[in-house]
């Protein structure tokens, strides 16, 4: 489904929604992390924020629950350039 990131200044970025969330609002912040994206998604310090990942590929090593900062998602949204369809890592679940 097509989605849009609309900034306060009126700039609009089109993309694709990867889940069924139709609308979210929050402060847009960025992360330069190349790995540990599951930590960012579950880190309470990102609570209520929309995180833009600057590294172009997210998900390539899958998820490992042992690496979560908490058991729930803290972010309101995650913006990325590309999500991998075939994650691969020996510890992924």
WOPEPE-V94223 format. One line per field, one symbol per residue. ss: DSSP state (a for helix, b for strand, c for the rest). phi: phi as a letter, one per 40 degrees, with the letter a starting at -180 (. if undefined). psi: psi as a letter, one per 20 degrees, with the letter a starting at -180 (. if undefined). Layout:
BEGIN
ss->???
phi->???
psi->???
END
This chain:
BEGIN
ss->cbbbbbcccccbbbbbcccccccccccbbbbcccccaaaaaacaaacccbbbbcccbbccccccaaacccccccccbbbccbbcccccccccc
phi->.cbbbbcdcgcbbcabccacccaabiccbbbcccbgcccccbcdccdgcbccccccbbhcbgbbdccccacbccccabbacabccbcaacbcb
psi->pqrqoorhjipppqappiajphpqqrpprqpjphrkhhgghjphijpjqoppphphppiijaqohhiqhriqphqhqpprgppqimqoqhiq.
END
